[in-house]
Amino acid sequence: DMATLTFDAYASREDDASDLIQRARAYLCALPGTTLGDDSVACYRVDEVGGPVALPDPLTDMPRYTFTADVHLRGSALT
């Protein structure tokens, strides 16, 4: 299976939002080769689709960074 995930990081300052999205990106990129959850779902690949990029919130003008990635997982059928 493949899930496309978009991450948003908000902060009161732009550099804090940037730092937060970079941390989320690092954790996500470290997933290949690991298993997730009690069902031992294997993560075998993470492909970055776009970002990180500054994208201020249009309603509040609050600093926000975003990125999108495809996460490839291999689980097992339910029994």
C-alpha positions in Angstrom: 0.0 0.0 0.0 1.0 3.6 -0.5 -0.2 6.5 1.6 0.3 10.1 0.5 0.7 12.3 3.6 0.9 16.0 3.8 2.5 17.5 6.9 2.0 21.1 8.1 4.1 22.8 10.8 2.8 26.0 12.4 4.7 28.4 14.7 4.6 32.0 15.8 8.0 32.6 14.0 8.9 31.4 10.5 12.2 29.9 11.6 10.5 27.8 14.3 8.0 26.5 11.8 10.9 25.6 9.4 12.7 23.8 12.2 9.6 21.8 13.2 8.9 20.7 9.6 12.6 19.6 9.2 12.3 17.5 12.3 9.1 15.8 11.0 10.8 15.2 7.7 13.8 13.6 9.4 11.6 11.3 11.4 9.6 10.3 8.3 12.7 9.7 6.2 14.0 7.4 9.0 11.1 5.0 8.7 12.2 2.8 5.8 13.4 -0.6 7.2 11.3 -0.3 10.3 7.9 -1.8 11.3 5.0 0.2 12.6 2.4 -0.6 15.2 1.3 -3.8 16.8 0.5 -5.4 13.5 4.2 -5.1 12.3 3.4 -3.1 9.2 6.7 -2.8 7.3 7.7 0.6 5.9 9.9 0.0 2.9 10.1 3.3 1.1 9.4 7.0 1.6 9.3 9.3 -1.5 9.2 13.0 -1.0 6.7 14.5 -3.3 7.1 18.2 -2.6 8.6 20.6 0.0 9.4 21.6 2.5 8.1 25.0 1.5 6.9 28.1 3.3 3.1 28.4 2.9 1.7 31.0 5.4 -1.8 30.1 6.6 -4.2 32.2 4.3 -6.7 32.9 7.1 -4.3 33.9 9.9 -1.1 34.7 8.0 0.6 32.5 10.7 3.9 31.0 9.6 3.5 27.5 8.2 5.8 25.1 6.4 4.5 22.0 4.5 5.7 19.0 2.7 4.2 15.9 1.1 5.5 12.4 0.9 4.4 9.0 -0.3 4.9 6.3 2.3 5.1 2.7 1.0 3.9 0.1 3.5 3.6 -3.7 3.5 1.1 -5.2 5.9 -0.8 -8.5 6.0 -4.3 -9.4 5.3 -6.8 -9.4 8.2 -7.8 -12.8 9.4 
